[in-house]
Amino acid sequence: MEINTTAVPEGSPGLTTNNYSHNHHHLRSQSYNQHHHGILPSASILIIIIATISITILLAISLIIVMLRRIKSVKKYGSGKDISNINNTGGKSMAHGTISSNASPDVKSRCLYGPNLGCAPPSKFKGVQVFTYKELEKATDKFSEGNVIGKGGFGVVYKGVLSDGTVAAIKMLHRERKQRERSFRIEVDLLSRIHSPYLVEMLGYCADQHHRLLIFEFMPNGSLHHQLHASHKQQQPLNWGTRLRIALDCARALEFLHEHASPSVIHRDFKCSNILLDQNFRAKVTDFGLAKTGSEKINGQISTRILGTTGYLAPEYASTGKLTTKSDVYSYGVVLLELLTGRVPVDTKRPPGEHVLVSWALPRLTNREKIVQMVDPAIRGQYSKKDLIQVAAIAAVCVQTEADYRPLMIDVVQSLIPLVKNLSSVSSSASSRFQSHIVSPRC
């Protein structure tokens, strides 16, 4: 009997089991991978959405910050950098921004200094008129030497009476001056568009044939330069209160040009001789022949020829020709030093080390004892030391070598306002005390 000895190959059942196990594992892996492939895209999409939203929010915040800085408008005074920190005093802090001429409590109802310090007279602006040369010749008595009230590199200024009885200052530009036509066009264009109680008002102009004349409101107390530095002073020197008010008026003028004019205006020749005083010694800025507008800016700066007056030019402008509003701030600081010290910006007759006002004054402005020593002798004893230190601090930051360290003119305005208001309250208090000592006669 044959016995079938054929055997199943060894390992066959094991192979079958392994195949089953492998296939089962493969199927589970596929299921697992499919499951996780379904989760991963959802997580990635969620991360992308969150990242996109975050970036959008950051961009929106950045855009808001940039827009706020550009607009620079605040309805009320805010907290900002304290320019008096240079003297470690606790003076009024100032905010970067712009006071709307409609919202500022010190400009409402055309009040210059607040309710206690009087208001600017209502504007008499009737629009810029065009005059003939003959009309102006008649107004000035044929440009008589007796009517000359000012001379300079630009030309001659005459006092005249227009046909309607208005007293005016008539500026005749030199024919041979190279910049005459450009200066004339700039002033006519600019002052026809912008109007402020802190700028000398242009009444009209004359472009009759080759004649170029500008007609302005008459300012009876002349220039600040004449009041401070005239060699033969017939009038009383400006007192401390008047100087502070002039400083505020000038700051208001530059604030208007930098912040409220559209486009913004850089004066470029801000100095004492371009600040005129009316019958109440309120200051107004004039002479815009060298002015530049913000529409000419590239990367926040204007590259231009270096023009202006020695002693008033900001260092970065004098060395590179790069002009910004901070160039005007420097010039304002020099004027403020003139008001404080009674000195001119450059005086070679003084001892060595004192020729340039800014170089001499800057180290002293941070020393309280030296500040008192450098004050104009004509106003000593008329101020409080606290107010003097505050004004010195403002001057010090305005004439900083680095333009970025200088304040905006809105900062200066906000710092000067409380000082000028304080003057009024002190004078009112003194007047009340004086009246209380007057005793009516007894019967």
C-alpha positions in Angstrom: 0.0 0.0 0.0 1.4 3.3 -1.1 1.5 6.0 1.3 1.5 9.6 0.0 4.5 11.2 1.5 4.0 14.5 -0.2 4.2 17.2 2.5 3.0 20.6 2.5 6.1 22.9 2.1 7.4 24.0 5.3 6.5 27.6 6.1 3.6 27.8 3.7 1.0 28.3 6.4 3.3 30.9 8.1 3.6 32.8 4.8 -0.2 32.9 4.4 -0.6 34.2 7.9 2.1 36.8 7.3 0.5 37.9 4.1 -2.8 38.4 5.9 -1.1 40.3 8.7 0.8 42.5 6.3 -2.3 43.2 4.3 -4.3 44.0 7.4 -1.5 46.4 8.6 -1.3 48.0 5.2 -5.0 48.6 5.2 -4.9 50.1 8.7 -1.9 52.3 7.6 -3.9 53.5 4.6 -6.9 54.3 6.8 -4.6 56.1 9.4 -2.8 58.1 6.7 -6.1 59.0 5.0 -7.5 60.1 8.4 -4.4 62.3 9.2 -4.2 63.7 5.6 -7.7 64.9 6.3 -6.7 66.6 9.5 -3.4 68.3 8.4 -4.9 70.4 5.6 -7.5 71.8 8.0 -4.9 72.7 10.6 -2.7 74.4 8.0 -5.6 76.4 6.7 -6.5 77.5 10.2 -2.9 78.6 10.8 -2.8 80.5 7.5 -6.1 82.2 8.3 -4.9 83.3 11.8 -1.5 84.5 10.4 -3.3 86.5 7.6 -5.7 88.1 10.1 -2.8 89.0 12.5 -0.8 90.6 9.6 -3.9 92.5 8.5 -4.5 93.9 12.0 -0.8 94.9 12.3 -0.9 96.7 8.9 -4.1 98.4 9.9 -2.6 99.6 13.2 0.5 100.8 11.4 -1.6 102.7 8.8 -3.6 104.3 11.5 -0.4 105.5 13.3 1.0 106.9 10.1 -2.2 108.7 9.3 -2.4 110.2 12.8 1.1 111.4 12.5 0.5 112.9 9.2 -2.7 114.6 10.2 -1.2 115.7 13.6 -4.5 117.0 14.8 -5.8 116.9 18.3 -8.9 118.4 19.7 -7.5 119.1 23.1 -4.0 119.4 24.5 -2.5 116.1 25.2 0.5 114.8 27.1 3.7 114.8 25.2 7.4 115.4 25.6 8.3 118.0 28.1 10.7 120.4 26.5 11.6 121.8 29.9 13.3 118.5 30.8 16.5 120.0 29.5 16.6 122.1 32.6 15.0 119.5 34.9 12.1 121.8 35.6 8.5 120.8 36.1 7.2 123.0 33.3 4.2 122.5 31.1 4.4 119.3 29.0 3.6 119.6 25.3 2.1 117.2 22.8 3.0 116.5 19.2 0.0 117.4 17.2 -2.0 120.3 15.8 -4.5 122.5 17.5 -7.4 123.0 15.1 -8.0 126.7 14.6 -11.7 125.9 15.1 -11.2 123.9 18.3 -8.4 125.5 20.2 -9.7 127.5 23.3 -7.0 130.1 22.6 -8.1 130.7 19.0 -11.9 130.6 19.4 -13.6 133.9 18.7 -10.2 135.0 17.3 -8.7 135.3 20.8 -4.9 135.3 20.6 -4.0 134.5 24.2 -7.2 133.4 25.9 -10.2 135.2 27.3 -8.2 137.4 29.7 -5.7 138.7 27.2 -7.8 140.2 24.5 -8.8 139.1 21.1 -7.5 139.8 17.6 -9.6 142.3 15.7 -11.9 140.9 13.1 -10.3 140.4 9.7 -10.7 143.2 7.2 -9.6 141.1 4.3 -11.3 142.1 1.2 -9.3 140.1 -1.3 -6.1 141.0 -3.1 -6.4 144.0 -5.3 -4.4 144.9 -8.4 -3.0 148.4 -8.4 -1.5 150.5 -11.2 1.9 152.1 -10.8 0.2 155.6 -11.0 -2.1 154.8 -8.1 0.8 153.8 -5.9 2.9 156.7 -7.1 0.1 159.0 -5.9 -0.3 157.1 -2.6 3.4 157.6 -1.8 3.7 161.2 -3.0 5.8 160.0 -6.0 7.8 157.6 -3.8 9.1 160.4 -1.7 12.2 159.8 0.5 10.2 161.2 3.4 7.9 158.2 3.1 10.6 155.6 3.3 10.1 153.3 6.3 12.5 150.5 5.4 15.3 149.4 3.1 16.9 146.0 2.4 18.4 143.8 -0.2 14.9 143.2 -1.7 14.1 146.8 -2.2 12.5 149.8 -0.5 9.3 150.1 1.6 7.3 153.2 1.6 4.4 154.4 3.7 1.4 155.3 1.6 -2.3 156.2 1.8 -4.5 154.4 -0.7 -7.4 156.0 -2.5 -9.9 154.6 0.1 -7.9 156.1 2.9 -6.2 152.9 4.0 -2.6 153.4 5.3 -0.4 150.8 3.7 3.2 149.7 3.4 4.3 149.6 -0.2 7.3 147.5 -1.0 9.0 148.2 -4.3 11.3 145.4 -5.4 14.7 146.2 -7.0 14.7 145.7 -10.7 18.3 144.4 -10.8 17.7 141.8 -8.2 18.0 138.3 -9.8 15.4 136.7 -7.5 12.9 139.5 -7.9 10.5 137.9 -10.3 10.5 134.6 -8.4 10.1 136.3 -5.0 7.3 138.5 -6.3 5.3 135.5 -7.7 5.8 133.4 -4.6 4.5 136.2 -2.3 1.5 137.0 -4.5 0.6 133.4 -5.0 1.1 132.4 -1.3 -0.5 135.4 0.4 -3.5 135.3 -2.0 -4.3 131.8 -0.7 -3.4 131.8 3.0 -4.7 134.3 5.7 -4.0 134.3 9.4 -4.0 137.0 12.1 -0.4 136.1 12.7 0.8 137.0 9.1 1.0 140.5 7.7 -1.9 140.9 5.3 -1.2 141.5 1.7 -3.7 144.1 0.3 -2.6 143.9 -3.3 0.2 144.1 -5.8 1.3 145.9 -8.9 2.8 144.3 -12.0 2.6 147.3 -14.3 5.1 146.9 -17.1 8.5 146.3 -15.5 7.4 147.5 -12.0 6.9 145.0 -9.2 5.3 146.2 -6.0 3.6 144.5 -3.1 1.1 146.3 -0.8 0.7 145.3 2.8 -1.1 146.4 5.9 0.8 149.1 7.8 2.4 148.0 11.1 3.1 151.2 13.0 5.6 149.8 15.5 8.0 148.6 12.8 10.1 145.5 13.1 11.1 143.5 16.1 14.8 144.0 15.1 14.3 147.8 15.3 12.7 147.5 18.7 15.4 145.3 20.1 18.6 146.4 18.4 18.2 150.0 17.2 21.4 151.9 17.9 19.5 155.1 18.9 16.4 153.9 20.7 13.9 156.7 21.2 11.2 154.3 22.5 11.0 152.4 25.8 12.6 148.9 25.6 10.2 146.0 25.3 9.2 144.7 28.7 9.1 141.0 29.7 5.3 140.6 29.1 5.5 142.1 25.7 8.4 139.9 24.7 6.5 136.8 25.8 3.5 137.7 23.8 5.6 138.4 20.7 7.2 135.0 21.2 3.7 133.4 21.3 2.5 135.3 18.2 5.6 134.2 16.2 5.1 130.6 17.4 1.5 130.8 16.3 2.5 132.1 12.9 4.9 129.2 12.2 2.4 126.7 13.6 -0.1 128.0 11.1 2.4 127.8 8.2 3.6 124.3 9.2 0.4 122.7 10.3 -2.6 124.5 8.9 -1.6 125.8 5.5 -2.2 123.3 2.7 0.4 122.5 1.4 2.6 123.3 4.4 4.9 126.3 4.1 8.5 126.7 5.2 9.3 130.4 5.7 13.1 129.9 5.2 14.0 133.5 6.3 12.4 133.8 9.7 14.2 136.5 11.7 13.6 139.6 13.8 13.5 142.0 10.8 10.7 139.9 9.2 8.6 140.2 12.4 6.5 143.4 12.4 4.6 144.9 15.3 1.2 146.6 15.2 -0.1 149.4 17.4 -0.6 147.0 20.3 2.8 145.3 19.8 1.2 142.2 18.5 3.6 140.4 16.2 3.0 139.3 12.6 5.4 137.5 10.2 6.1 139.0 6.8 8.4 138.5 3.8 7.7 135.2 2.1 9.9 135.7 -0.9 12.2 132.7 0.0 9.4 130.5 1.2 9.0 126.9 0.1 5.9 124.8 0.1 5.4 121.1 1.2 4.4 120.1 -2.3 8.2 120.4 -3.2 9.2 117.8 -0.6 11.0 114.6 -1.4 11.2 112.1 1.4 10.1 114.8 3.8 12.8 117.2 2.8 13.3 119.9 0.2 16.6 120.2 -1.5 17.3 123.8 -2.4 19.9 126.5 -2.7 21.1 127.8 0.6 19.5 131.2 1.1 18.7 133.1 4.2 20.4 135.2 6.9 23.6 134.3 8.7 23.0 133.5 12.3 19.5 132.2 11.7 20.3 129.2 9.4 19.8 125.7 10.8 23.1 123.8 10.7 21.8 120.9 8.5 20.4 123.4 6.0 23.5 125.5 5.9 25.7 122.5 5.3 23.5 120.3 3.0 20.7 122.5 1.6 18.2 120.0 3.0 15.2 122.1 4.2 12.4 121.0 6.6 10.0 122.7 9.0 12.6 122.1 11.7 14.8 124.6 9.9 12.2 127.3 10.8 12.1 126.0 14.4 15.9 126.6 14.7 15.4 130.2 13.4 12.6 130.7 15.9 14.9 129.6 18.7 17.4 132.2 17.6 14.7 134.9 17.7 13.7 133.7 21.2 17.3 134.1 22.3 17.3 137.6 21.0 14.2 138.4 23.0 15.8 136.9 26.1 19.3 138.4 25.8 18.8 141.6 23.7 21.8 140.4 21.6 22.0 140.0 17.8 22.7 136.6 16.3 26.2 137.4 15.1 28.3 140.2 16.7 32.0 140.3 16.0 32.4 143.3 18.3 31.9 141.2 21.4 34.7 139.3 23.1 36.0 136.0 21.7 33.6 133.2 22.4 30.6 135.5 22.3 30.5 136.3 18.6 27.8 133.8 17.7 24.7 134.0 20.0 23.7 130.3 19.8 27.2 129.0 20.6 27.5 131.4 23.5 24.0 130.9 24.9 23.4 127.2 24.5 25.7 126.0 27.4 24.3 128.6 29.7 20.7 127.7 29.0 21.0 124.5 31.1 22.5 126.4 34.1 19.9 128.2 36.2 22.3 130.7 37.6 23.9 131.6 34.2 20.4 132.0 32.7 19.8 134.9 35.0 23.1 136.5 34.1 22.5 136.3 30.4 19.2 138.1 30.4 18.8 141.5 28.7 19.5 144.1 31.5 16.5 146.1 30.2 14.1 143.4 31.6 15.8 142.3 34.8 13.4 142.1 37.7 10.3 141.9 35.5 9.9 138.1 35.4 9.6 135.1 37.7 12.6 132.8 37.7 10.4 129.8 37.0 9.0 131.5 33.8 12.5 132.5 32.7 13.8 128.9 33.1 10.9 127.6 31.1 11.5 130.1 28.2 15.2 129.3 28.3 14.3 125.6 28.0 12.2 126.2 24.9 15.0 128.2 23.3 17.5 125.5 24.1 15.5 122.7 22.4 14.7 124.9 19.4 18.4 125.5 18.6 19.6 121.9 19.0 22.1 120.9 16.4 20.2 117.7 15.5 16.9 118.6 13.8 15.1 115.6 15.2 15.6 116.9 18.7 13.8 120.1 18.0 10.1 120.3 18.9 7.2 121.0 16.6 5.9 124.5 16.7 2.7 123.2 18.2 4.8 122.1 21.1 6.2 125.6 21.5 2.8 127.2 21.3 1.3 124.9 24.0 4.3 125.6 26.3 4.1 129.4 25.9 0.3 129.7 26.3 0.2 129.1 30.1 3.2 131.5 30.6 1.3 134.3 28.8 -1.9 133.5 30.6 -0.1 133.7 33.9 1.2 137.1 33.0 -2.4 138.3 32.6 -3.5 136.8 35.9 -0.6 138.3 37.7 -1.2 141.8 36.2 -4.9 141.5 37.0 -4.1 140.6 40.6 -1.6 143.5 40.9 -4.2 145.9 39.6 -6.8 144.6 42.1 -4.4 145.0 45.0 -3.6 148.5 43.8 -7.2 149.5 43.7 -7.9 148.0 47.1 -5.4 150.5 48.6 -7.4 153.4 47.2 -9.6 154.7 49.9 -12.4 157.1 49.1 -12.4 160.4 51.1 -14.5 160.5 54.2 -17.2 163.1 54.6 
